[in-house]
Amino acid sequence: MESISFGIGQNALVSTCSHIFFIAITFYALQALMYEKVLKKNHVFQIQLLLILLSIAIGSTVSNFFIDISTWSRQLPYLFN
């Protein structure tokens, strides 16, 4: 029973770290965009909020993709049992 709890806790830790990592990378990557030319001027707070929300949305999606690939690759051996 303890090994199941440990596995669940370990999975939660890896998922949390993965999400934070990919959100940070996405935030860094989105800063390369020249959004000043596309969005309204003098709306700094709204642009920053949009940048944060886009970072969370894209970073979480990418993180979920990698977590799913990892989970599926660990489940592949059950196909051949």
C-alpha positions in Angstrom: 0.0 0.0 0.0 2.9 2.4 0.8 4.4 1.8 -2.7 1.2 2.9 -4.3 1.1 6.1 -2.2 4.8 6.8 -3.0 4.1 6.3 -6.7 1.2 8.7 -6.7 3.3 11.3 -4.8 6.2 10.8 -7.1 3.9 11.3 -10.1 2.5 14.5 -8.6 6.0 15.9 -8.0 7.1 15.1 -11.6 4.0 16.6 -13.0 4.2 19.8 -11.0 7.9 20.3 -11.9 7.2 19.6 -15.5 4.4 22.1 -15.7 6.5 24.8 -14.0 9.4 24.1 -16.3 7.4 24.3 -19.5 5.5 27.4 -18.4 8.8 29.1 -17.6 10.3 28.1 -21.0 7.1 29.3 -22.8 7.2 32.6 -21.0 10.8 33.1 -22.0 10.0 32.1 -25.6 7.0 34.4 -25.8 9.1 37.4 -24.8 10.8 37.2 -28.2 7.5 38.3 -29.9 7.1 41.9 -30.9 3.6 42.2 -29.5 3.8 46.0 -29.2 3.2 46.2 -32.9 0.1 44.1 -32.8 -1.6 45.1 -29.6 -2.7 48.5 -28.4 -0.1 50.9 -27.0 -0.3 52.0 -23.4 -2.0 48.8 -22.3 1.0 47.3 -20.5 -0.9 45.5 -17.8 -3.2 43.8 -20.2 -0.3 42.7 -22.5 1.6 41.3 -19.5 -1.5 39.5 -18.3 -2.1 38.1 -21.8 1.6 36.9 -21.9 1.2 35.2 -18.5 -2.0 33.4 -19.5 -0.6 32.3 -22.9 2.4 31.0 -21.1 0.3 29.0 -18.7 -1.9 27.6 -21.5 0.8 26.7 -23.9 3.2 25.5 -21.2 0.6 23.2 -19.6 -0.4 21.8 -22.9 3.2 20.9 -23.8 3.8 19.5 -20.3 0.7 17.3 -20.6 2.0 16.1 -23.9 5.3 15.0 -22.5 3.7 13.5 -19.4 1.3 11.5 -21.6 4.2 10.2 -23.8 6.1 9.2 -20.7 3.1 7.4 -19.2 2.3 5.6 -22.4 5.9 4.5 -22.9 5.8 3.0 -19.4 2.6 1.1 -20.3 3.9 -0.3 -23.5 5.5 -3.4 -21.9 2.0 -4.5 -20.8 1.1 -4.9 -24.4 3.5 -7.8 -24.7 2.7 -9.7 -21.5 
